[in-house]
Amino acid sequence: MKKTPVITMLLIRICLLLFSIVLTLQTDGWGQFPRDVVLLSYALYHIIVLGMYWLIMKISAGRILISVADILVTLIFIPISRGLNSPFLICLCIPVFTLHFLFGIRGLLGGIIGVVVGFLAILPAVQSVADAILNISDMLIINGIGLILFYIIPYNLLNRGVMNLDQLHSLQKEKSELDNTNHKLLALLEMAGRFQLEKGM
């Protein structure tokens, strides 16, 4: 896989994680599990992933497996981190973005379906769902801002950059082919000129 897309996906992953960490540190009333322990455990998983990221992205099956692992791990941590108001909700964008960028619209649909199915599976484990729904507006606004800043805008810019790069490579290829054709024509003209000169002599 090309180096530039991997760096871009890695940067977006890091930005979303930092955004989630900031939300976590600003969250009060964490619940039955200590906030620092949960945050450290979640960060440890991502540190391991970041350490193997270049190797994983070189393997086709590895890209899908890491996206599935991102979804499962995040869904495990959501019920123990304030449920529907969890600061880790925004991290579900990481695997969706990865699949979307790697596989296009099919990857996007697959990522969304995986997140929805997994979320429905953990919903019974989420405590105080009714209260969370009533107080979810602030978290939706915050996650919406994170979604725009770290998913929609980067994807559009990255997609446009890839298209421009492909067009540039196409133009360079056409230019190279034209240069080769010109060289061949010049060689033919030179041979024809020599032939005429020899014939005249």
N, C-alpha and C positions, 0 to 999 in steps of 0.2 A: 504494500500500500504506500502511496506517496507520502512524503514527510510532512508537507504543509497541512493537509486535512487532519492528520493525526495530532499535530501541534494545536490546531484550532479546537478540535474536540477535547483535548486535554485541558486547554485554557478555560473552555466553557465549563467543564467539570469542576475545575478548581474554583471558578467564580461562583458557581451555584453552591458549592460546599461552604465557601466563606460567607455567602449570604445566609445560608442556613445556620451557620455557627453564630453569626451576629444575632439572628432571631432567637436562637437558643439562649444566649447569654442575657438577652433582654426579657426573657419569659420568666414570670413568677408563678408560684403555685404549681409546681411541677407534678406532684402526685406521689405515688407510693415508691417510685424508684428515684434515687438521687440523680439530680441533673448531670453532675460532673461524671458520674459513672456511665450513664447512658451516652453522653456526648463522647467520652473517651473511647467507649466500645465502638461506636459508629465511626469515629475518626480512624480508629485502628484498622477497620476493614478497608477504608478508602486509601489509607497509607499503603497497605499491602497491594491493592489494585494499582495505585500509581507506580509502585516499584516494578510491577510486571507489565505496565501498560504497553510499552513498545513491542514487547514479545507477543502479547495477546493480539494486538492489532495486525500482526503479520500472519495470523492464522484465521482463515475464514470462519471456521466453527467457533473459534475463540471470541470473535466479536459478538456473536449471538449469545454465547454462554455468559459473557460478562454483562450483557444487557439484562438477561434473565436474572442473573445473580443480583444486579443492582435493584431490580424491581422487588425481588423476594426479601432482600435484606432491609430495604427501606420500609416495606410493608410490615416487617416484623417489628421494627422500631417505632412505627407510628402509634400502635395501641399503648405502648409504655411511655409515650412522650406527649401526653395531652390529647390523644386521639385525633379528632377532626380539626383540632386547633394545633396540631403538631407542627413545629418549625421544620420538620423533615419532609413535609408534603412537597415542597418545591423541588426536592431532590429526585422526585419521580420524573422530572423533566430530563434528567441526565440520560437514562436509557432510551426514552422516547426520542430525544434529539439524536442520539447515536444511531438508532435504527432508521430514523427518518433520513439522516444524511447518507448513510451507507446504502440503503435499499429504496429510497424514494418514498412514494405514497404508500406502497405496500408495507414498508418498514414503519411508517407513521401509524397506519391502521393496526398493524400487529402490536406495536407498542401500546397504543391506547387500549386495545382489547385486553392485552395482558394486564395492564394497570387496573382497568375496571373490574375484571374477573377477580384479580387478587384482592382488590379493595372490598368487593362484596364478600369475599371469603373471610376477611378479618373483621368485618363490621360487627358481628356478634361479640367480639372481644373488646370492642371500643366501649368504654364506660361513659355513661351520661350522654348518649347520642342526642337526645332531645334538647338538653341544655346546650350542648355544643352547637347544634344547628341554629339555635336562637342567638348565640353569641359568635357566630362564624363570620359575620360581615367584615370585621376588621382584618381577620386572617385572609379572607378572600381578596381583599384589596391589596394587602401586602404581597400575597402570592401572585396576584395578577401583575403587579409592578415587576416582581422578579421574573415572571414568565415573559413579559415584554422585553425587559432589559437583557436577559440571559438566554432566551430561546428565539423569539420571533425576529428580533433585530439581527442577532448574529447569524441565524440561518439564512435570512434574506441576503445579507451582505456576503456571506460565504458562498451561497449559491450563485450570486451574481459574479463573484470573483472567479469561481470555477468556470462559468460560462465564458467570461472574458478571456480566461487563460486558454480554454479550448479553441476559441476563435483565433487567438493569437498564434497558437500552434498550427491551426489550419492554414492561416495566411502565410506563415513561415514555410509550411510544406509546399503550398502553391508557388511561392517565390522560388523555392529551391528547384521545383520542377521546371519552372519557366527558365531559370538560369541554365539548367541542363539542356533544355531544348535550344536555347540561344547558342550555347557552346557547340552543339551538334550542327546547327545551321551554319555557324561560322566555319566549322571544319569542312562541311560540304562545299561551301562557297570557295574556300581556300583550295580545295582539291579541284573544283571545277576551273578555277582560275589557272592553276598549274597545268591542267589538261589542255586548256585553250592555248596557253603559252607554248607548251611543247608541240602542239599541233601546228601552230603558226610558224614555228621554227622548222 
